[in-house]
Amino acid sequence: MQKLNRAYQSLLGPLRLSMKDISTSLNTLVKSFHLSSTNVVLRPAELTLMAVVLLLMLSKMDSHLQDHLSTAAVTTYLSTILQQVGTNMDDVMLILTSLQY
């Protein structure tokens, strides 16, 4: 969770969000995956991707966050971040729609 928090520090600022806005929901979501340092090891780019994916998952449960992430500026920013890690918003959304959460 510590490494993921670091990824969020750089991601949330430009989105004009803080950890306070998502921390409770994020902790609940992450704990549901039963992740630990022994069953998952992520490189920085993978942590960034995971941070974006989890943020998008949270937005499906939080209408305020969903509205915020739907703005043009935020969508452009997230698309740029995803391109930097080798994927795009369409691919991420396709995966998210196939998940039942």
C-alpha positions as CSV (number, residue, x, y, z in Angstrom):
1,M,0.0,0.0,0.0
2,Q,3.0,2.3,0.7
3,K,4.2,2.1,-2.9
4,L,0.7,2.6,-4.2
5,N,0.3,5.7,-2.0
6,R,3.5,7.2,-3.6
7,A,2.0,6.6,-7.1
8,Y,-1.1,8.4,-6.0
9,Q,0.8,11.4,-4.7
10,S,2.1,12.2,-8.2
11,L,-1.2,11.2,-9.9
12,L,-3.7,13.0,-7.7
13,G,-2.2,16.5,-7.6
14,P,-2.9,17.3,-11.3
15,L,-6.3,15.8,-10.9
16,R,-7.0,18.3,-8.0
17,L,-7.7,15.4,-5.7
18,S,-6.1,14.4,-2.4
19,M,-5.6,11.1,-0.7
20,K,-8.3,12.2,1.7
21,D,-10.8,12.2,-1.1
22,I,-10.2,8.5,-1.9
23,S,-8.3,6.9,1.0
24,T,-11.2,5.1,2.8
25,S,-12.6,3.6,-0.4
26,L,-9.2,2.9,-1.8
27,N,-8.1,1.0,1.4
28,T,-11.3,-1.1,1.3
29,L,-10.8,-1.9,-2.4
30,V,-7.2,-2.8,-2.0
31,K,-7.7,-5.0,1.0
32,S,-10.3,-6.9,-0.9
33,F,-7.5,-8.1,-3.3
34,H,-5.5,-9.6,-0.4
35,L,-2.3,-8.1,-1.9
36,S,1.0,-8.4,0.0
37,S,4.7,-7.9,-0.7
38,T,5.0,-11.7,-1.3
39,N,2.2,-12.1,-3.8
40,V,2.7,-9.0,-6.0
41,V,5.7,-7.0,-7.0
42,L,5.1,-4.0,-9.3
43,R,7.5,-1.8,-11.1
44,P,6.9,2.0,-11.0
45,A,5.1,2.0,-14.4
46,E,2.9,-0.9,-13.2
47,L,2.2,0.9,-10.0
48,T,1.0,4.0,-12.0
49,L,-1.2,1.8,-14.1
50,M,-2.6,0.1,-11.0
51,A,-3.3,3.5,-9.4
52,V,-5.2,4.7,-12.5
53,V,-7.2,1.5,-12.7
54,L,-8.1,1.6,-9.0
55,L,-9.1,5.2,-9.3
56,L,-11.4,4.4,-12.2
57,M,-12.9,1.5,-10.2
58,L,-13.5,3.8,-7.3
59,S,-15.2,6.3,-9.6
60,K,-17.9,3.6,-10.4
61,M,-18.8,3.6,-6.7
62,D,-18.5,7.3,-6.0
63,S,-20.5,9.7,-8.1
64,H,-18.5,12.8,-7.1
65,L,-15.3,11.1,-8.1
66,Q,-16.9,9.9,-11.4
67,D,-18.1,13.4,-12.2
68,H,-14.6,14.8,-11.5
69,L,-12.9,12.1,-13.6
70,S,-15.3,12.8,-16.5
71,T,-14.0,16.3,-17.2
72,A,-12.1,16.8,-20.4
73,A,-8.9,17.9,-18.7
74,V,-8.8,14.9,-16.4
75,T,-9.6,12.5,-19.2
76,T,-6.8,14.0,-21.3
77,Y,-4.4,13.8,-18.3
78,L,-5.3,10.1,-17.6
79,S,-5.0,9.2,-21.2
80,T,-1.5,10.7,-21.3
81,I,-0.5,8.8,-18.2
82,L,-1.8,5.6,-19.7
83,Q,0.1,6.2,-22.9
84,Q,3.3,6.7,-20.9
85,V,2.9,3.2,-19.4
86,G,2.1,1.6,-22.7
87,T,-1.7,1.4,-22.8
88,N,-4.8,3.5,-23.5
89,M,-8.1,4.4,-21.9
90,D,-10.1,2.2,-24.2
91,D,-8.1,-0.9,-23.2
92,V,-8.4,-0.1,-19.5
93,M,-12.1,0.5,-19.8
94,L,-12.6,-2.8,-21.7
95,I,-10.9,-4.6,-18.9
96,L,-12.9,-2.8,-16.2
97,T,-16.2,-3.5,-18.0
98,S,-15.4,-7.2,-18.0
99,L,-14.8,-7.2,-14.2
100,Q,-17.6,-7.7,-11.8
101,Y,-17.0,-5.3,-8.9
